[in-house]
Amino acid sequence: MPNASRMSRKWLAAILTILAVAVGGALLWQKCRDASSPERHLASQPPSATHYGRYVNARFAFSVPYPDKLLQMGEESDNSDGVRFASPDRHTEMAAWGSNNALEETLQSRFRDELREKSASGKPRKVTFKTIKNNWFVISGTEGDRIFYRKTYFSDDQFIVVDLRYPAAQRTTWDPLVSHIAAGIRVRLTADAKDAS
């Protein structure tokens, strides 16, 4: 029977090897799949201690959350199309605005134009993520040592844009906040929802 015992051990070793390869392959597949997900560079949960205010734009009927201890809201523009936010050190900026579709663009044409857009700072621009859905798109990447994230909605022949820019060195702080902000954007608010915000 020593032969049967050796055979059993060989089979057990073979089965364990196959299981190890299968589990390793599954973990590698999950990692690759996660790397291509829409929010791959954004953490899924904001820090629990972060308090959010909400900017409500009455003219274009949208609202956006913002971490009110980390971003200071500026004055709304004279024509009430939006507002800018900045961190106290001015290294992080967020802008939220609406615009009428005066050029009769489609969501797809705006998406293509923004993909080709050059960096305003003159630093190299690299798009690392892009996705387009039925009524919105996201373009994100780097401009030099800064990360940019832009989410654009198209609704009722109007564009609603939320644009964030922050230092890559502060990614661990800002990625989860950006994820929360992006998930919390609301468009086409009713009068009741505007009053409740």
C-alpha positions in Angstrom: 0.0 0.0 0.0 2.9 2.5 0.2 2.5 2.9 -3.6 -1.1 4.0 -3.1 -0.1 6.5 -0.4 2.5 8.0 -2.7 -0.1 8.3 -5.5 -2.6 10.0 -3.2 0.1 12.5 -2.2 0.9 13.2 -5.9 -2.7 13.7 -6.7 -3.2 15.9 -3.7 -0.1 18.0 -4.7 -1.4 18.3 -8.3 -4.9 19.4 -7.1 -3.4 22.0 -4.7 -1.2 23.3 -7.5 -4.1 23.6 -9.8 -6.1 25.4 -7.1 -3.2 27.8 -6.4 -2.9 28.6 -10.1 -6.7 29.1 -10.4 -6.9 31.4 -7.4 -3.8 33.4 -8.5 -5.3 33.8 -12.0 -8.6 34.9 -10.6 -6.9 37.5 -8.4 -4.8 38.8 -11.3 -8.0 39.0 -13.5 -9.8 40.9 -10.8 -6.8 43.3 -10.5 -6.8 43.9 -14.3 -10.5 44.3 -14.4 -10.4 46.9 -11.6 -7.7 48.8 -13.4 -10.1 49.4 -16.3 -13.1 50.4 -14.2 -14.5 53.9 -14.5 -13.5 55.0 -11.0 -10.2 53.0 -10.9 -8.1 55.9 -9.7 -10.8 57.1 -7.2 -11.4 55.4 -3.9 -14.9 54.2 -3.4 -15.6 55.8 0.0 -14.9 59.3 1.3 -13.2 59.8 4.6 -15.9 59.6 7.3 -14.9 62.8 9.0 -15.4 64.9 5.9 -18.4 67.2 6.0 -19.9 68.3 2.7 -21.8 71.4 1.8 -23.8 71.6 -1.4 -23.7 74.3 -4.0 -27.1 74.7 -5.8 -27.3 76.5 -9.1 -30.8 77.9 -9.7 -30.2 79.0 -13.2 -29.1 75.7 -14.6 -30.9 73.5 -12.0 -28.0 71.5 -10.8 -26.2 70.9 -7.5 -22.8 69.5 -6.4 -21.4 68.5 -3.0 -18.1 69.9 -1.9 -15.9 69.3 1.2 -16.6 72.6 3.0 -13.5 72.5 5.3 -11.2 71.8 2.4 -12.6 73.9 -0.4 -13.7 77.5 0.0 -16.6 78.6 -2.3 -16.1 81.8 -4.2 -18.8 84.2 -5.3 -21.2 82.9 -7.9 -20.5 84.4 -11.4 -22.4 87.6 -12.3 -24.6 85.7 -14.8 -25.2 82.9 -12.3 -23.8 80.2 -14.5 -21.5 78.7 -11.8 -18.9 79.1 -9.1 -15.3 78.3 -8.4 -13.8 76.7 -5.3 -10.3 76.6 -4.0 -8.4 75.0 -1.2 -6.8 77.4 1.4 -3.4 76.8 -0.2 -4.9 77.3 -3.7 -3.3 74.0 -4.9 -6.7 72.4 -5.4 -9.4 73.9 -7.5 -13.0 73.0 -8.4 -15.3 74.7 -10.8 -19.0 73.9 -11.4 -21.0 75.6 -14.2 -23.8 75.3 -16.7 -24.0 76.6 -20.2 -26.6 76.7 -22.9 -25.9 74.7 -26.0 -25.5 77.8 -28.2 -23.2 75.9 -30.7 -25.7 73.1 -31.1 -23.2 70.5 -30.1 -24.0 66.9 -29.2 -22.6 65.1 -26.2 -20.4 63.1 -28.5 -18.9 66.1 -30.3 -18.2 67.8 -26.9 -16.6 64.6 -25.7 -14.3 64.4 -28.8 -13.4 68.1 -28.5 -12.5 67.8 -24.9 -10.4 64.7 -25.5 -8.3 66.8 -28.0 -8.2 69.8 -25.7 -4.7 71.1 -24.9 -3.5 71.9 -21.4 -4.2 75.5 -20.4 -1.0 75.5 -18.3 1.2 74.3 -21.3 2.2 71.2 -19.3 1.8 67.8 -21.0 -1.7 66.5 -20.8 -2.3 62.8 -20.6 -5.8 61.3 -20.6 -5.8 58.2 -18.4 -9.5 57.6 -18.3 -12.5 58.4 -20.4 -16.0 57.1 -20.6 -19.2 58.3 -22.2 -22.8 57.3 -21.3 -26.3 58.3 -22.4 -26.3 61.8 -20.9 -22.8 62.3 -19.4 -19.1 61.7 -19.9 -15.9 61.7 -17.7 -12.4 62.6 -18.8 -9.6 62.3 -16.3 -5.8 62.3 -16.4 -2.7 64.3 -15.6 -1.4 67.7 -16.6 2.2 67.8 -15.5 2.2 67.1 -11.7 -1.6 67.7 -11.4 -4.6 65.4 -11.8 -7.7 66.6 -13.5 -11.2 65.1 -13.4 -14.0 66.5 -15.5 -17.6 65.2 -15.5 -20.0 66.8 -18.1 -23.7 66.3 -18.3 -26.0 67.1 -21.2 -29.6 67.7 -20.3 -32.4 69.9 -21.8 -30.0 71.3 -24.4 -27.6 72.5 -21.6 -24.2 71.4 -20.5 -23.4 71.0 -16.8 -19.7 70.7 -16.0 -17.8 69.9 -12.8 -14.0 70.2 -13.1 -11.5 69.4 -10.4 -7.7 69.8 -10.4 -5.3 68.8 -7.6 -1.7 67.9 -7.0 -0.8 64.3 -7.8 1.2 64.4 -4.5 -2.2 64.8 -2.7 -3.9 62.0 -4.5 -4.6 59.9 -1.4 -6.4 62.8 0.1 -8.4 64.0 -2.9 -9.2 60.8 -4.9 -11.9 59.6 -2.3 -13.3 63.2 -2.1 -13.5 63.5 -5.9 -15.3 60.1 -6.0 -17.9 61.4 -3.5 -18.3 64.7 -5.4 -18.7 63.0 -8.8 -21.3 60.6 -7.4 -23.2 63.4 -5.7 -23.8 65.7 -8.7 -27.5 66.3 -9.4 -29.0 67.8 -12.5 -32.5 68.9 -13.4 -33.6 69.7 -9.8 -37.2 70.4 -9.1 -38.1 73.6 -7.2 -38.8 71.5 -4.1 -35.4 69.8 -4.3 -33.7 73.2 -4.6 -35.5 74.5 -1.6 -34.5 71.4 0.5 -30.8 71.7 -0.4 
